[in-house]
Amino acid sequence: MTGAAAPAPSGASKAAVAGGVGGAGVLIWLCDRLLVDQGEAAAATLTKLSPLLGPVWASWPVILLLIVVAWLATDKWKAAQARQAAEARDAADASAALTGKVGEVATGLTGLRSEVHELRGALQDHAAATDERLRHHEAGLGELRSEVSHVRGRVDVLERPPVRKSSRRS
């Protein structure tokens, strides 16, 4: 795993800024409309909305709790997404490193294979040269043997004792 730090959070997106500005504009317009006629419209609106606003006002702690839980859930979801992205990035980095190592090993094996083929060729050439020298030496030895036989025959003739005629009669 690499020790790279998580990327810094980016600023607010354009959609969030536009929604915030648009929402603020609508809220200001709504307040302006409610305060028309010195607040008479606001009072009339609140009177009409009181059956709805009463339960909302009475259950504000539950609504606030729901908002906090939703905010925490989205925060945890974002953290999980960031963690998964970091794990995927680390896995991709490890895969790329492994691919590089495998490529290096394959290149080394290819070089070793060519070296072995060169050595095999050199050994075959050496064996052929050795066989040729051996044949040459055997031919020379054959000539030498025939010459030694010839010389031995001449030596035998020269070293034989003379045969006497008297010993032939007996």
Secondary structure, DSSP 8 states (H G I E B T S, - for coil): -------------HHHHHHHHHHHHHHHHHHHHHTTTTTHHHHHHHHHHHHHHHHHHHTHHHHHHHHHHHHHHHHHHHHHHHHHHHHHHHHHHHHHHHHHHHHHHHHHHHHHHHHHHHHHHHHHHHHHHHHHHHHHHHHHHHHHHHHHHHHHHHHHHHHS----SHHHH-
